[in-house]
Structure formats: C-alpha cells, structure tokens
C-alpha cells in the first residue's frame, strides 16, 4: 500500500507571528539563519519545513516549535 506524505502547513501561523513581531520576511530569515525565499515559501505553504528549520524559526520568534505546528504553546 502506498504511503501518503504528511504535509506540515505552518504558513498562516508563521506569518501571524512574524507580523506580530513587526518583522519582514527578510528580517525573520536573517534572524533564523534561513533565506527570505524559504520564509516566503513556508508562509505560502508551498514547502514543508525541515525539523531544523522549524526549530530555527521558533527560536527566532521566541516560541516553542509546537506553536508553529498547532497554534499552541506558551
């Protein structure tokens, strides 16, 4: 039986947290050590975040990674 890939959608929450912190995509990317284009693709749910990218974004936004995944935390 074929396995269905698990899609992780963090775009809406990522954008909400970024805007709350008055950061541009470029500023968040620099703070997290990832590219602006990666931030853009994640916000548009065009790509799934790697676990390491998820941790970097969470650290840059001062939240737990699970908050990006399910809106819960702190």
Secondary structure, 3 states (H helix, E strand, C coil): CCCCCCCCCCHHHHHHHHHHCCCCHHHHHHHHCCCHHHHHHHHCCCCCCCHHHHHHHHHHHCCCHHHHHHCCCC
